[in-house]
């Protein structure tokens, strides 16, 4: 069965050494500061929206679609900044979270027409036990490995102008797995589908 969350970054056949060095030393100035400033306030708004959506699901069994799209766009924008700063793409992130045809980062979660109140309450009170602990334990070690892989990939790009494809896929799968856990857990509530124990598409 297909998972409702889809995340993919188009693999870059070539990566720019110049952009790599530029964002390594000045990325905080021209990317993290302007995007981070806006995303900070959007993140606060997204938090309020998710709080209201929790109650909406509890009383109506439905995540209001406008709220859902707002939260989805916030996370898509954040992911584009992350992908650029972690040199998985040389495409500078746009100042919005809308779907953009041709952008190398693809992120979407199928909108659920109905959401389970029982699952909402179960993951709110016990999600840490049956989801965060088992997934978090594995993702902790994968996250350490992904950080190590990205360090090596930085040097690979510097010397070869290419992000090794196997390393790229490993980091992409780690991010996808993490996102599925986030989407399921109560602070997002964007899917009732329990995350699989892998980051495959």
Protein Blocks (a to p, Z undefined) as FASTA:
>chain_A
ZZfbdcdddddfbdcfklmmmmmmmmmmmmmmmmmmmmmmmmmmmmmmmmmmmmmmmmno
pacfklmmmmmmmmmmmmmmmmmmnopafbdcdfbfbdcehiabdcdddddfbdcfklmm
mmmmmmmmmmmmmmmmmmmmmmmmmmmmmmmmmmmmmmnopacfklmmmmmmmmmmmmmm
mmmmmklopafbdcdfbfbZZ
